[in-house]
Amino acid sequence: MTEIRVPKQQRAVKKRDAVIQAGYELFCRKGYYQTNTAEIAKQAGVSTGIVYSYFQNKEDILLQVVAWYLAGLKEKFGPVLYAAAEAENDLSEMAEAFYELLYASHTMEPNAHDEFQAMAYLHAPVKKLFEAFEEELVQELRQRLMQRGDIPSDGLEEKLRLSYHILESLCHDMLASTPPREGEKRIKKLAFDVIAGLLREAAP
């Protein structure tokens, strides 16, 4: 097997990043299975040989693309994660802010979201990346909520995972309602208040 080089020089790093960006654009536009490595190389402005010097195959490019995409999402969640540590910040409002970011990730780049979520169902390594992304968010939220001093620690991880899936389901439900259904604001507020109450509730 050909040894894959990890680029260190800035010029080489830029070429590798260009391949990842090209893969992202093509996977979103055409789909993973309809895209080949030669097309990615052309889009990136490099030779196919350069692509294979940094990536083992198209699957390797996919994993790097998804990791890059999820890192961008994690960065967007930063303000909510930092706000979680402040006791004066309302938990219901925090849940709403988290939801808005999740919803934006579904709508601002819908092709990316749809393609990568579909690949997560079909491709175990992609699924693991999404699971690791969720776990990282849960663990960071847990650490920051514990700094508040007003949130019970027992069962907090499980509560956060449940809250995350409530918000994900809410996103999908709202996206399926076009135009917005009657009572949408009430449904959202109910979900945010349920999450806030769940986080504050002491474990039995």
N, C-alpha and C positions, 0 to 999 in steps of 0.2 A: 504494500500500500504506500502511495506517495505521502511523504511527510508534509503536513500542512503548516505553512509558515504563519507565525503570529507577527503582524507588521508592527514595527517600532518607529520607523522613520515617518515623518509627517506626510510625505508624499504617498507612501504606501498605505498609511491609515486612511487617507482621503480616498484612495482607490477602493479600499475595502468598504468604506462607508458608502461610496457611490454604488457599489454592487448591492448593498443592503437596501438603499433607497430605491434603486431600480427594481429590485425584487418586490418591494412593498407596492410600488406603483403598478407593476404588471399583475401581481397577484390580485390586487384590488380591482383592476380593470378587466382582466381576462379570466382570473381564477388560477389557482395553483396548478391544476392538472392540464390547463390549456396553455401554460407557459413553459418554455424550455430554456435551458441554460444559455444557449446562443443568443436568444432574445434579451435575456437579462444583461449579458455582456455588451450587446449593442446599445441598449438603453443606458448603460453605465459609461459607455465610451471607452471600454477596455477590451482586451482580447479574451477569448474563451480560456486560454492558458492562464491568464492572470486570475480569472475567477477560480479555477481549480487549484491555484497556488494558495488561495486563502480559504476555500471551502471544499469539502469532500465531494459534495453532490448538491442537487437541487434541494433535497430535504434539509441539508445543513443550512442552506441559505434561508429556507422557510423558518427554521428554528431561530436563527439570528434576527430575522425580520420580526417575528412575533415577540421576541425578547425586547427588541428596540421599541416596538409599539407599546408594550406593557410598561416599559420604563417611562415612556412619555405620559402614559395615564397616571402612573404613580406620582410623577412630578406635579400633575394637576391637582392631585388630592392633598398635596402638602399643606395648604392653608387650613383645611378642615382638620387634618391630623394635629397640627400645632394648636389649633383652637380647642381641641378636646381636653387639653390639660388645664384649661382655665375654668375654675369652679363656677364663675359667674355666667359662663356661656350656657344658654338653655339647651338641654339635650334634644328637645323636639326640633328646635331651629337647626341644630347641628345635623340631625338626621335629614332634615329638608335640604341642607346645603350638600350633604353627601349624595342624596338622591339627584339633585340638579346636575352634579358632576357625572354621575352614572348615566343619566339620561342624555347628557351632552355627548358622552362617549359613544352612545348608540346612534346619535343623529348627525353629529358633526362630520364623522367619517363612517357613514353607514356601510359602505362597501367593505372597508377594513373589518369592521365589527362582524358583519355577516359572514365574510369569508373565513376569518380566523376562528369564529365560534363554530362554524361548520366543520373546519379542520380539527377542532378540539374533540368533536364527536367521533371522527374517523381516524385520528392519529394520536396514539397514546403520548408521545413526547410533547406534542402541542398541548394536550390536556394537562400534562404535568406542569407546564409553564403557567397556565391559567390558575391551576390549583396553588402553585407557589406564590403567584401574585396575590390571590385572595388571602392566603395564610400570612403573607408579609403585611398586608393591610390590617388584618385582624390583630396580629401581634403588636404592631405599632400603636394601633388604637387602644389595645388593652394597656400597654405601658403608659400611655398618656392619660387615659382615664383614671388609672390608679394614682396618678399624681394629684388628682382633684381632692381626694380624701372623702368624697361623698358617694362613691360608687362601691357597692359590695363586690369583693373579689371572687367569692365563690361562684363558680359557673360562668364567669364573665366571658371566657373564650367562646363557649357554646352560645351564649346570648348574642355575642357579636356576629358569629357565623350565621345564626338565625336571622339577625337584623339585616345582614348583607343580602341574604337570599330573599327576604321580604322586599327590600328595595329593588333588587334585580327583577323580581316578579312584577312589582309595581311598574317599573320601566316598560316591560314587555306588554303589560296590560294597557298602559297609556298609549303606547305606540300602535296597538291594535285598534284603538278607539279614534278613528278619523272620520268626521270631525270629532272634537272632544265631547264626551258624553255629559249629560246633565249630572251634576253632583260630583264632578271630577275633583274640585277643590276640597270637598268634604271627605272624599275617599283618601286623598293624599294626607290631609291633616290627621285623619284617623290612624293611618299607618305610622306617621311620625310620632304621634302621641303614644301609640302602642309600643313603639321601640323605646321611647323615653321611659315609659313605665316599666318595661322589661329590664332595662339596664339598672334602674333604681331598686328593683324588687330584690329582697334578700332571698337567697336560696333556702328551700325548706329543710 
